[in-house]
Amino acid sequence: MKRARGFHHQRGGPSKWARGRSYGSRPDSRTAQAPVNNGPLEQRLWDLDGQSYGQYKLLLGQHPFPTYDLYIDYVQSDPYAPPSHIRLRVDQAVAKFPSLLFNSPIRHTALCDYVTRRIFQFLSGRGMNVHENSGGGGRDFWAVKGARLTIDPPGQQVLERTSVDITNDYVEARMSVRLPARGRSIVADEAHRVLIKALPTLVADTMLYGAYQPEQVLEFVDCLEDQAALRGMLPRQGLIGFVRNGAILPRKSGISDHPLATEGVVKFQSPSSLEMSFTLLHTGTVTGMGIKKGITLIAGGGFHGKSTLLQALEKGIYNHIPGDGREFVCISTDMVKIKAEDGRPVTQTDITPFINNLPFGKQTTQFSTDDASGSTSMAAGIQEALEMGCTGFLFDEDTCATNFLIRDQRMQTLVPKSKEPITPLIAKVGTLSQKMGVSTILVAGGCGDYLDVADTVICMENYRPHDATAAAIRIAQQYPTGSQKEAAGTYGTIPQRHITVPKWVAAHKPPAAKSLHQITLPLHTNNHTSSEQNPAYDGKGPRQGRGRKAGTRDDDGGTDESSLQLASRDDPLPSISLAHLDQLCETSQTRALAALLVTFTRLGEAPSGAGNGHQLAKLIPSLYQNGHGKAPTMQQWLDLLDRVMDQQGLAAIVSLRDSQWNPAAQKDNDALAAQIPNALSRPRRYEIGAMLNRLRGLAVTI
């Protein structure tokens, strides 16, 4: 099998990429000539020494250096506030990145990601992204605080980001800096060290193509392009997924996304009956296990790798860095994982395909609840995903409501269908597949009834897959379940809801991504906040939380993603829990979701003329006209956002987040660029929709 150039993995451990080696630096790159003088900014810093911290705002704007420009776009209000935002821009006449490296959307995303990793590595290697002093008072008050420079830290997935942008005209890096202070006074010598001395070296080492090893940059970009190309080939072969032979699926630990790097790690090897090969432009031939459209059951004993395989597949919607172990493990980007989610809200969703005949005659065509059960949450999750355009589902028996998966013969006898509101998933997966083209991948270690409906059965044994389809058919015939069919051959209706995000979501200040899995919403500024003004607030906090775990502050004023913070009943801040969205992978995606909430509130004003200068806002009136005056449907909103992100990039959908935004700013490229958040990455339409569906107080009409 042909391998991409330079991708030689050492036996028993990950490649140089996974071990955190330098991202393409030349051995002598740090000796490159760097610009060292910027008289005007330098003098202004010395003039500000010892003055009140707020005087840093005098530095806002553009500061030219010999080979780059520094833009200070936002200055924090005090040393303890979220950090300041800066941009570094180098003309391509100086940077000299070949257009071959960014001449398509996927190659552009790959190169920007690569440069982001290089900058992050530069800062980490010099300790510049670590607090020198985190003092908040007492004896530490007069110690120097700040002087910390950071860029959005990338994970194992390669995502479209706002941290770096590369065009035919320039290379731009967007970062955060904690401007230094002693007490609440400016410390000019520390600011000089960061802004005058460190930044020129950073530019020379990370933003000039001459500082990179060209073959390594090309290998990275080519590998990412091949992963995306492989995913695009799957439908033509009747597949929804693919796992490359030699892939390393296990992760280092439950809190680490890095590959398991032990001598005994079992590399993936496809059963011969499911093996397929693809020829890619740069990598050559890749061979592995193809997962066919339809219903795939992943079975096997406990601890034999069933969930490990599913977890790799659920992240297969993303491309991975070379050396991660999951390169060329891919599924359709329209596959959604569904879990039981006790306590989540559901707003006017048609769940009749799965739940009917509730006690006291409660209707399920427009079902709402503030406290969904496990089975109800799964029914709602499936219906919401189909509403968004999903073409496949992933389920793990361990995280599903059992009564939603199956009803065996004994339970059907004890509780007849006339007294059971729930139609289990097993009664619908066949119709979903055969009549709607919606595939299912299910991990099951105990629900043997699914052998009756599975098209393909993969049995995991010692982390190795075996094709058990023929054996499953034989067993199903030999040991019939005796269960009665609980559904006709039709699936049922799929909701088409018109949605509006209420203005209170951004009435005071923007929502904040507190962790990977939580967005906190603002309260009103008056003293009479009530559930009438803010339906998500009932004085107790949202119901979905079962506990609160405090975390450390991150660069954006949130908590470190390693501490999952869920609002409790005693927490006065309403929030959106994303704890069950397993296909989210970075906190920067959650920040983008929080910014999108504000965008939704602003775009809702479009028919009355507000925000019509914005390219996205200009498209909104037609959606209202098509809806005969109603708000756009969920699918219309998501289609529009996807189109805008595909054509104009992630930044286009969040430039409305700033309360100071106005249409005139669209004519000023520098003013527009200054509004772009520096630590966002692109979420899928399904995570955007899932966030909206978990917003308590979402306005819905049918």
Secondary structure, 3 states (H helix, E strand, C coil): CCCCCCCCCCCCCCCCCCCCCCCCECCCHHHCCCCCCCHHHHHHHHHHCCCEHHHHHHHCEEEECCCCEEEEEECCCCCCCCCEEEEEEEEHHHHCCCHHHCCCHHHHHHHHHHHHHHHHHHHHHCCCCCCCCCCCCHHHCCCEECCEEECCCCCCEECCECCEEECCCEEEEEEEEECCEECCEECHHHHHHHHHHHHHHHHHHHCCHHHECHHHHHHHHHHHHHHHHHHHHCHHHCEEEEEECCCCCCEEECCEEEECCCCCCCCCCCCHHHEEEEEECCCEEEEEEEEECCEEEEEECCCCCHHHHHHHHHHHHCEECCCCCCCCEEECCCEEECCCCCCCCEEEECCCCCECCCHHHCCCCCEEECCCCHHHHHHHHHHHHHHHCCCEEEEEHHHCCHHHHCCCHHHHHHCCHHHCCECCHHHCHHHHHHHHCCEEEEECCCCHHHHHCCCEEEEEECCEEEECHHHHHHHHHHCCCCCCCCCCCCCCCCCCCEEECCHHHHCCCCCEEEECCEEECCCCCCCCCCCCCCCCCCCCCCCCCCCCCCCCECCCCCECCCCCCCCCCCCCCCEEECCCCCCCCCHHHHHHHHHHHHHHHHHCCHHHCCCCCCCCHHHHHHHHHHCCCCCCEHHHHHHHHHHHHHHHCHHHHCCCCCCCCCHHHHHCHHHHHHCCCCCCECCCHHHHHHHHHCCCCCEEEC
